[in-house]
């Protein structure tokens, strides 16, 4: 950065245009980079009937069955209320989400990512 402020604006505009001039650049972790696509239990409760209509979930008696990996989510979070019995298969879930699903009469099965 030495000398960039000298002689008024001659160098500043050229630096501002280069987006890679400022900030950190560096190494990336080798191996599989995992992106988390989360959904809250409240959103799951709202959208479950829509997914039954589109055959991404199924309903047996009063219980819903869904594999969140097939819908595009890989983590279940615990924000919101659960009003339906839902059996969920997901790669990972928070403890609060599992607690809320079980309190509503459902179940959470943790499965490997697809």
C-alpha positions in Angstrom: 0.0 0.0 0.0 3.0 2.3 0.1 2.7 5.2 -2.3 -1.0 4.7 -3.1 -2.0 8.1 -1.6 0.7 10.2 -3.2 0.0 12.4 -6.1 -3.7 12.8 -5.4 -6.0 10.5 -7.4 -3.7 9.1 -10.0 -3.5 5.6 -8.4 -6.6 5.3 -6.3 -9.2 4.7 -9.0 -7.1 2.0 -10.6 -6.9 0.3 -7.2 -10.6 0.6 -6.5 -11.5 -1.1 -9.8 -9.4 -4.2 -8.9 -11.7 -6.1 -6.5 -8.9 -8.6 -5.6 -6.5 -5.8 -4.3 -8.0 -5.6 -0.8 -8.8 -8.5 1.5 -7.4 -11.9 2.3 -6.6 -14.5 -0.3 -5.1 -17.8 0.6 -5.3 -21.5 0.9 -8.4 -23.5 0.8 -8.9 -26.7 2.7 -8.2 -29.8 0.7 -10.8 -32.5 0.5 -14.6 -32.2 0.3 -16.1 -28.8 0.9 -19.5 -29.3 2.4 -22.2 -26.7 1.9 -25.0 -26.6 4.4 -28.5 -26.2 3.2 -30.6 -25.8 6.4 -34.4 -25.8 7.0 -36.2 -25.0 10.2 -38.8 -27.3 11.7 -41.4 -24.5 11.3 -40.7 -24.3 7.6 -40.9 -28.1 7.3 -44.3 -28.0 9.0 -45.6 -25.4 6.6 -44.3 -27.1 3.4 -44.8 -30.8 4.1 -48.3 -30.9 2.6 -47.1 -29.2 -0.6 -44.3 -31.8 -0.9 -46.9 -34.6 -0.5 -48.8 -33.2 -3.5 -45.6 -33.1 -5.5 -44.6 -36.7 -4.4 -41.4 -35.6 -2.6 -43.0 -36.8 0.7 -45.7 -39.3 1.5 -48.5 -39.4 4.1 -49.5 -42.6 5.8 -52.6 -42.2 8.0 -51.8 -39.2 10.2 -48.0 -39.4 9.8 -45.8 -37.7 7.2 -42.6 -39.3 5.9 -39.9 -37.2 4.1 -36.3 -37.6 3.1 -34.9 -34.0 3.2 -31.9 -34.9 1.1 -34.2 -35.5 -1.9 -35.9 -32.1 -1.4 -32.5 -30.4 -1.3 -31.8 -29.9 2.4 -29.1 -31.5 4.5 -29.6 -30.0 8.0 -32.7 -29.6 10.2 -32.8 -26.7 12.6 -35.1 -26.1 15.6 -36.8 -22.8 14.9 -40.6 -22.8 14.7 -43.4 -25.0 15.9 -44.3 -28.5 14.8 -48.0 -29.3 14.6 -47.9 -32.6 12.6 -46.4 -36.0 13.1 -43.4 -36.1 10.8 -40.8 -38.8 10.3 -37.7 -37.1 8.9 -34.6 -38.6 7.3 -31.8 -36.0 7.1 -28.0 -35.9 7.1 -27.8 -33.8 10.3 -30.1 -32.2 12.8 -29.8 -29.9 15.8 -30.7 -31.3 19.3 -33.6 -28.8 19.6 -35.0 -29.8 16.2 -35.0 -33.5 17.2 -36.6 -32.6 20.5 -39.4 -30.7 18.8 -40.1 -33.4 16.2 -40.3 -36.1 18.9 -42.5 -33.9 21.1 -45.0 -33.7 18.2 -45.0 -37.5 17.9 -42.6 -37.8 15.0 -39.1 -39.2 14.6 -35.7 -38.1 13.1 -33.4 -40.6 11.4 -29.9 -39.3 10.8 -28.5 -40.7 7.5 -25.4 -40.2 5.4 -25.4 -37.5 2.8 -26.6 -38.5 -0.7 
